[in-house]
């Protein structure tokens, strides 16, 4: 059994998608989740320290 078959068995793929409505904005829930994960990844990248930064401070 392949990964696609397992995902297809867990998520019904033959139904209509769910949408979120905000006044004039209409977006699918799947796209909203992807956008939220991208923003979260960007914020973590801004906050996470660089790996070599501590070693440079100790050498000074």
N, C-alpha and C positions, 0 to 999 in steps of 0.2 A: 504494500500500500504506500502510495507516495504522499508527500507533504500536502499537495494540492487536494487530494481526496480527503485527508483528515480535516483540513480547514473547511472544505466544502460540506463536510458532514456536520461540523460544529456551527457554521453560520449559514442560514438559509439564503442562498444566492438568487433564488427565483422570485423574490418579493420586491416590492417597491422600496426605495430608500426612504429614510426619515429625514425630514428637513426642519431647520430652525428658522423662524421668521422674526426679524426685528425691523419693524416699520417697513422700509423699502429693501432691506437686505434679506436674501434667502440663500441659505447655504446648507449643504448636506451635513449630517452629523459626522460622517466619515471624514470629510474634508476639514471640518472644524477640529476634529481630534488630531489630524495630521498637522494643521497649523499650530495648534497648542503645543504639540511635541517639538516642533521646530523652534518656537519661541522659547520654550523651556531649555532646549539644548543651547540656544544662543546665550541665555542668561547664565547658565552654568559655565559656559566657556568664558564669559566675562569675569565671573567671580572666582573661578578656580585658579590657583597660583601656578605659575610656570615652574616646570621641574627643576631647572638649573638656577633659579633665583636665590635659593638659600645658600648654596655653595659659594656664589659670588660675594655675598655679604660676609661670610666667614673668612675669606681670603684677604679682605681689606684691613 
